[in-house]
Amino acid sequence: MIKILKLGDIIYENFEPKTITPSEYDENGMPTKFEEKWIIPTDLDTLKSAFIDTVKWQANIKLKETDWTIVKCNELGLSIQEKYPQIYQLRNNIRNWSNEKEQEINSATTLEELLNIDIKIPF
């Protein structure tokens, strides 16, 4: 199961990358044959790009939640490390997570390996 994936402007959450759909029906309209279809891109490079986009998008959202603190510290000449150490650490953790996930995604050599990478932000 993929917990989250951003494909362009569409966000998918908690879904399987494949779906089973009827492909043939009997005379009563009942399915007799099924086929498995991918509902996400299966090209490794395209999917890697989507995974990285998802990671960066999530990191951006989380960083924006504390941007006001950065602006405040800059305006008042305060040290964020001293005044807001928890926010400073959180922002570092978010950036580190994003960078590590991007490396992990780029290192994947198969579709299966890529699909096993959890890209839902833990913060």
C-alpha positions as CSV (number, residue, x, y, z in Angstrom):
1,M,0.0,0.0,0.0
2,I,1.2,3.5,-0.8
3,K,0.4,5.9,2.0
4,I,0.7,9.0,-0.1
5,L,1.7,10.0,-3.7
6,K,1.5,13.3,-5.5
7,L,1.1,12.9,-9.3
8,G,1.0,16.4,-10.7
9,D,-1.8,18.2,-8.9
10,I,-3.5,15.0,-7.7
11,I,-2.8,13.6,-4.3
12,Y,-3.5,9.9,-3.6
13,E,-3.6,8.5,-0.1
14,N,-3.7,5.0,1.2
15,F,-4.1,3.0,-2.0
16,E,-2.7,0.0,-3.8
17,P,-0.7,0.7,-6.9
18,K,-2.8,-1.9,-8.9
19,T,-6.4,-2.6,-9.2
20,I,-8.3,-5.6,-10.4
21,T,-11.0,-4.8,-13.0
22,P,-13.4,-7.0,-15.0
23,S,-12.3,-7.5,-18.6
24,E,-15.0,-9.8,-19.9
25,Y,-18.7,-10.3,-19.0
26,D,-21.2,-13.1,-19.6
27,E,-24.6,-12.6,-21.2
28,N,-26.1,-11.5,-17.8
29,G,-23.5,-8.8,-17.4
30,M,-21.6,-10.7,-14.7
31,P,-17.8,-10.5,-14.9
32,T,-16.1,-13.7,-16.0
33,K,-12.6,-12.5,-16.4
34,F,-10.5,-10.0,-14.5
35,E,-7.3,-8.2,-15.3
36,E,-4.8,-6.4,-13.1
37,K,-4.1,-2.8,-14.0
38,W,-1.6,-0.3,-12.7
39,I,-3.2,3.0,-11.5
40,I,0.2,4.7,-11.2
41,P,3.1,5.1,-13.7
42,T,5.2,2.0,-13.9
43,D,8.2,3.6,-15.6
44,L,10.8,3.6,-12.9
45,D,12.2,7.1,-13.7
46,T,8.7,8.6,-13.9
47,L,7.7,7.1,-10.6
48,K,11.0,8.1,-9.0
49,S,10.2,11.7,-10.0
50,A,6.7,11.4,-8.6
51,F,8.1,10.0,-5.3
52,I,10.7,12.8,-5.0
53,D,8.0,15.4,-5.8
54,T,5.8,13.9,-3.1
55,V,8.6,14.0,-0.5
56,K,9.6,17.6,-1.3
57,W,5.9,18.7,-1.3
58,Q,5.3,17.2,2.2
59,A,8.6,18.7,3.5
60,N,7.6,22.1,2.1
61,I,4.2,22.0,3.8
62,K,5.8,21.1,7.2
63,L,8.4,23.8,6.9
64,K,5.8,26.4,6.0
65,E,4.1,25.7,9.4
66,T,7.1,27.2,11.2
67,D,8.2,29.8,8.6
68,W,6.7,32.6,10.8
69,T,9.3,31.7,13.4
70,I,12.1,32.2,11.0
71,V,10.7,35.6,9.8
72,K,10.2,36.7,13.4
73,C,13.8,35.8,14.4
74,N,15.2,37.5,11.3
75,E,13.1,40.7,12.0
76,L,14.1,40.8,15.6
77,G,17.7,39.6,15.2
78,L,17.1,36.6,17.4
79,S,18.9,33.2,17.1
80,I,16.3,30.6,16.3
81,Q,18.7,27.9,17.8
82,E,18.6,29.7,21.1
83,K,15.0,31.1,21.2
84,Y,13.2,28.2,19.5
85,P,15.4,25.1,19.7
86,Q,12.6,22.7,19.2
87,I,11.5,24.4,16.0
88,Y,15.1,24.6,14.8
89,Q,15.5,20.9,15.4
90,L,12.2,20.0,13.7
91,R,13.1,22.0,10.6
92,N,16.5,20.2,10.5
93,N,14.8,16.8,10.9
94,I,12.4,17.6,8.1
95,R,15.2,18.6,5.7
96,N,17.3,15.6,6.7
97,W,14.3,13.3,6.1
98,S,13.7,14.8,2.7
99,N,17.3,14.5,1.7
100,E,17.5,10.9,2.9
101,K,14.3,9.8,1.2
102,E,15.5,11.4,-2.1
103,Q,18.7,9.4,-1.9
104,E,16.8,6.2,-1.1
105,I,14.4,6.8,-4.0
106,N,17.3,7.5,-6.4
107,S,19.0,4.3,-5.2
108,A,16.0,2.1,-6.0
109,T,16.8,-0.1,-9.0
110,T,13.4,-1.9,-9.4
111,L,9.8,-0.9,-9.3
112,E,9.2,-3.3,-6.4
113,E,12.0,-1.8,-4.4
114,L,10.7,1.7,-5.1
115,L,7.2,0.8,-4.1
116,N,8.5,-0.5,-0.7
117,I,9.8,3.0,0.2
118,D,7.5,4.7,2.7
119,I,7.4,8.4,1.6
120,K,4.8,9.6,4.1
121,I,6.4,12.3,6.3
122,P,6.6,11.2,9.9
123,F,6.5,14.7,11.5
